[in-house]
Amino acid sequence: MGYSQASARIYAYGRSASPTENKELQVLQRMHKFLLPRGYQLQPKWLDDIAEGYEVTDLAVDNIINKHGRFADALQQSIIDKAAFESSDKAYLMNDPDFKKLHEQFATHPKWFDAKLAEKGAIAYRRYPLTLVWLLRNVALMAGYSIPALSLPLIKTGALVHDALARLYRTYGYMMAVSEHPQITGDNTVLAIGGEAWRQTIRVRQLHSLIRKGLIKGDWDSEYWGQPINQSDMVATHLQFSLLISRGLKWLGARITPEEAEGIMHLWRLATWWMGVDLERIPKTEEASWEWFYHYLSVQKLDFEVGRPLAKALHDLPSQIMGETNWRGHAVELVNASVTRTFVGDDVGDGLNLPKLPLRQAVLISAPMLFGIDTARRLHPKLEARIERFRRTRQDNMNWWLKKHDPYYANKKTL
């Protein structure tokens, strides 16, 4: 890995690793060997873009929060029920340029959005429900916990360490909402205006701004970390849900066509833009996404002590759910840790204090199993229906928990 003086600005942040500090990181070595062009070197432009993103948040939403407070319900009403909004005490918000900008963003799909391509991606994305939550838990979330810049805002909110199950279910619920498609919802398109993903995104953007405001008022060190929940860190988070999940499915044997893979990235491109990330900062293709992610990981200073409480809370969930004396819970924990170590690397697994099994690569036996299921699914429509019933049953279990413990979901019929 090399770098030039043109990209030195990123190394002014305390959060940044030196050019050679992460060169032995297993995940970076794998990316460099299998996913990037031969002899690939760090590019100053990518590093400069990431550094610039550290100082950019979600200006329109931050301005609305500072001027008017919470806005999510009003924004949704202004689009879904215009008459009710215009007669409400929030109608004055439409005179605010920042609120009007959000209204325009969420009122229609942008011209660049290809709904048919995104629908193909959505169908492929949720084809393997068990594997999807497996990858979310053990690859996407655990990998994120190894990066202090992504973990710290979660730690400082206080509740997450004691609410790991809630975060897992809510995140999975969001992923399922993003990947809902007309065959499931009856809507005309994926990411429908007024749909569940649309509604959740507006609320999450509001929540991010409130958290950001609280962190800045507290002891957040912007010179060290950049702004809290900034654009570059949000791109990294969404690549965890799109790029890492898509590649993980392929590595486990799922047959995802090039067009479906492109569709997954396109689907999440709109979701990421809705979440407040500037469009020009979101990589367009899978190849560009790997380049961006490689640069991002290369310059992250890893401090596993920050993420260990989150990792432990997530790792311990099976025993907490099944009972501390239930051997099945402990067995599931060992399998989950093996998935993390196999995909993310032993160095990250060691750093997060995850257990280590000698034959952990045995999790890859799921690859031919998935391949077989996919082949049978393509040949037998009845198996396709069974897979969907299984997904719905699993989702119903999560829905029951969310409706019982989360007011947002309490009155919802489905997710």
Secondary structure, DSSP 8 states (H G I E B T S, - for coil): ----GGGGGGGGSTTB--TTTTTT-HHHHHIIIIIS-TT----HHHHHHHHHHTT---HHHHHHHHHHS--HHHHHHHHH-HHHHHTSTTGGGGGSHHHHHHHHHHHS--TT--HHHHHHHHHHHTS-HHHHHHHIIIIIIHHHHT-HHHHHHHHHHSSGGG-HHHHHHHHHHHHHHHT--HHHH--SSSS-TTSHHHHHHHHHHHHHHHHHHHHHHTT--HHHH-STT-HHHHHHHHHIIIIIHHHHHHHTT----HHHHHHHHHHHHHHHHHTT--GGGS-SSHHHHHHHHHHHHHTB---HHHHHHHHHHHHTHHHHHH-TT-HHHHHHHHHHHHHHHHHH-HHHHHHTT----TTGGGGGGHHHHHHHHHHHHHH-HHHHHHHHHHHHHHHHHHHHHHHHH-GGGTT-S--
